[in-house]
């Protein structure tokens, strides 16, 4: 049984890792009038969330950064959503075997407890999936159809019409949100809310997080900080765009310390609420 130390709120104390994020009861926070959008990132002390292969240019997660305790908490957040928001880049990397499949809940004997949790809390067996893409070039993993998951392709008005028709002909609804180069976070949340989804989990990488924060759609940010320096000349960080200014201000909600062991680096589990300043233009 893994035990972590609560550092905030104070007074702290010892907590069991198992159930730490399920206790946040995110399934009780979202509503049709006020959707709950949350994201989760794992980073090193020097801010890397992934490194980039110099030869293939594909992002990858170093083995020293991944660990079982962080993955446990990822699964607890994963289990509490109506809809996963991902992107074409993730599906392309998954198709190449660079990244694992995290589109389904509880598909192994080790993770079946999360499927049971969803059933006992009135969720559909599997979350819906929204795939954001402007190129519309990515493979659909067979597991989506195998688990009967609703799957939506989300793009902009600039998308090539032939590719849009190809997805529609293949039976995938296409949602057009905005006419810019990037999918609009605000329009995406609105479209998914109208489809009946109001607890949305971002597994879409830094560009979608950037969009959600800039358009003030993010409800909560979770971050695991591994207490190690990764280095690397080419890498990805949590926010790739221009400075966020006041929109990037966060308030720390909770902080836990995991001391690690001989096989795992110590880490911090954190959660933040955006301050959402009232700024012109929104």
N, C-alpha and C positions, 0 to 999 in steps of 0.2 A: 504494500500500500504506500503510494507516494504522498508525502506530506510537504506542504509549502508554508512559508511564513507570510502572513498578512502584514504589510507595511502601511497600507492606507485602505480604508479609513482606520483611524486609531480610536481606541486601543486595538492593537492587532491580536495575533494569536496564531496557533497552528491550525491549518485547514487541510482537509483531504482534497487532493487534486481531482479525483473522480467526483463529478457533479458540480464542480466549481462554477462553470458557466451555465449549466442547466438551471442552477439556482437563480440566475438572472431573469428567468421566466420571460424571455423575449416574445414568446407566443402570446403573452397577455398584453404586450405593449402596442402592437400595430392595430390599426383599424382602417376601414375603407376611407374615412375622412382624413386620417393622419397615418399614412403608411410608415413603417419602421424599416429603414434601410441601414444595413450595417456591413462593415468590411473587416477583414482580419489579415494582418501581415506578419511575417517573420523576418527579422532583420538582424544584422550584425551590429556591433558597436559603431562601426564606421559607416553605417547606413545602407549597406548592400542588402537587397532582397533577392538578387540573383546575379550570377556572373554570365558573361557572354563568351561562347566558344569562338576563338579567334579564327578558326578555319571555316566553320559552317555559319557563323553569326547567330546561332540559336542560343537563347537563354537557357541556363541550367541552374539547378539548385545544388550547391556543394554538399557532399555527404556530411561534412563536419557541422553544417548549419541545421540539418534536419534532426529531429529527435522524437521519441515516442511520447513524451509528456506534452509537447506543443501539439502534436498530431491528435492526441486525445482531446484537447480543448478545441481544436479545429472541428472535430467531429461533433462535439457538443453544440457548437454554433450551427454547424451544417444541419443538424437534426431539427432545428427550430424554425426553418424557413418554409414559406409557401413556394418561393421561386428563387432559383439560382441565376444570377446574372454573370455571364461569362463572355468570351470574345473569340473571334476567329483565330487569333494567334495562339491561344491555348489549345484549340482543337488541332491546329496544324502541328504544334509541338507534340501533342499527345499521339497524333497519327504517325509521327516519326519515332515514337518511343522515347522521346526526351522527357516527357512528364507523365505522371500516372493519372489514372481515371478517378476523378473525385466528383462525378456527376450523380452518383447514386448513394443512398443511405443504407447502411446495414446489410451489405451483400455477402459478408463473410461471417463465419461463426464467431469471430472475435468482435465484430461490430454489430451483431444482430440486436443487441440491447437498444441501439438507437432506433431501429425499425420498430421495436416493441414500444419504445417511448412515444414515437409518432402515433402509433395506433391508439395508445391509451390516452393521448391528448387530442384526438379528433382530427389529426392531419391525414391527408392523402398518403398512401404508402411512400410515394416518391415526390419530390418537389418538381414543379415545372421548370423549364429551362428557357432563358432568353439569351440568344447569342448575338452580340453586337458586332457588326462588321460593315465596312464600307466597300471592301473589295468583293465580298460574298464568295470568296474562294477558300473553302475549308472542307474537310471531310466530316460527316456525321458518324460518330461511333455507333456500332450496332446496339450497344447497351441501352441507348435511349428508347429505341423501338421495343427491345426485349422487355423493358420495364414499363412500357405504355406511358411514358412521360410526355405531357404536352410540351411542345418545343416550338418556339417562335424565333424567327429570324428578324433582327432589328437593324435597320439601315437608315440612310438619309435619301433625300430626293435626288442626290447626285449619283446614286448607284446605277449601274448599267442595267437597262430595262430587260435585256435578254436574260441576265443572270437572275433578276427578280422573278421573271416568269418561270425559269427553270426550277427555282425553289418552290414556287407556288404549284407547279405541275407535279412536283415530287410530294406534295401534300403538307408542306410547311407554311403556315401563315406568315406573311411578311408585314412587319410593322414599320412604317416610315415615320421617323421622328426628326423633324427639322430638315433644313436644306444646306447645312454647312458641311465642312469636311469631316466633322466628327459627330457621332451620335449625341444628341442632347440628353443629359441626365434628367433634367426636369421633365421633358416630354416623355422619356422612357418610363419614369416612375408613374406619370399620369396614365400612360397607356396600359401599364401592367395593373394599376389600381382599378381601371375600368374593366379589366378582365377578371377581377376578383382576387388579385394577389396583393397582400399588403404587409408581408414580412419578407423582405428581399435581402439576400445574402450576396455580396459582391465577391466573386472569385475571378474577377476580370482584369486584374493587374493594375499598374499605376495610372494608366491613361483614364480608365473609368473612375478610379478614386479621385483623380484630379478634377474631372468633370463634375462629379457629384458634390465635391466640396465647393467648387467655384459657383455652382448653381444652387448651393445651400439645400441639398437633398439628403446629405448624410446625417443619420440619426446617432450613430455611435461608431467609434473606431476601436478595434482591438489590435494590440501589437505585442508580440513576443520579441524581446530583445535578448539575443544570445550574447553572453559576455565574452566575445572574442572579436578580434580584428581580422577581417577577411583579406583586405587588399584587392588586387586585381586591377588591370589597366582599363578594362571595359566591363561595365556593370550597369545594373538597373537600381534605381532608388524608388521610394514610395511616390514621389511627386516629380514628374518629368518636365512640367511646363514652366511658364514664367512665374515670377514671385506671386504668391497668393495674397500677401498683405494681411489685412485684418480677417479675411475669410478663412485663413489657416489657423486661427487661434483656437486652442483646445483647452478644455478643463479636465484635469485628471480625476477620474472617478475611483479607480481601484488600482492597487499595486501589490503584487505578490512576488516573493523571492523563492526560486527553486534552486537549491544549492548544487544540484547535479550529482554526479558520481564519477567513478573511474571511466565510464564509457560515454558520459554526457557532460557537456559544458554547463555551468550555472547559467541561469537566465531569469529575466524579469517578465512577468505577465502583467500587462497594463490594459486599461480601458479608458477611453476618453469620450467626452461629449463635446461636439462643436459649440462654440459660443454663439455662432450665427448672428453677427452684428447686423444691424439694419442699415444696409448700404444702398445708395442710389443705383438704379438700373435693374433691380430685382423685384 
